[in-house]
Structures are given as structure tokens and as C-alpha cells.
Amino acid sequence: MQPFCSTCGAREDLTVDHKIPLTERPDLAYDLDNLDVLCRSCNSAKADRASDLGVYPSTSPTPPEGKAQNPLHTRGGDQ
């Protein structure tokens, strides 16, 4: 994945976004083709737009056992 936001090009406060929400396809939680790099601001804006449309429920599924339990966020381009 690239070290910048795919929406605005920011290189700080980056997050990992699921292109297809986990609520729709929890089986794609760790599929690299379903992940995108967004800065926190763009990721929040995307979530806000989706919420306004009623796309995402307020709960998310539990990750499969043995997988990362915390968000996979990086700051300042850390790998």
C-alpha cells in the first residue's frame, strides 16, 4: 500500500479503510484488495457520508481469533 491518502494525498495520520464495509463482507477483513489507505479526515468523511445514507450499522463484527484485534493505523508514514 502507498504511504499517502488515496483521496487527498496526505502523508500523516493515515488509517486503513475497508472498501467493502466489514458489516457487508467480514470475510474480506484482511484481504489486501479490500483495503485502502486514507487519512483520518477522509476516512471520517467517508464514514459520515455512508452513515447519512444508512449504509453502515453502528456495530462491527469481531475479528477472527488470532487476527489483529486493534485498528491497523499508522502515523506519519510509519511502516
Buried (B, 14 or more C-beta within 10 A) or exposed (E): EEEBBBBEEBEEBBBBBBEBBBBEBBEBBEEEEBBBBBBBBBBEBBBEEEEEEEEBEEEEEEBEEEEEEEEEEBEEEEE
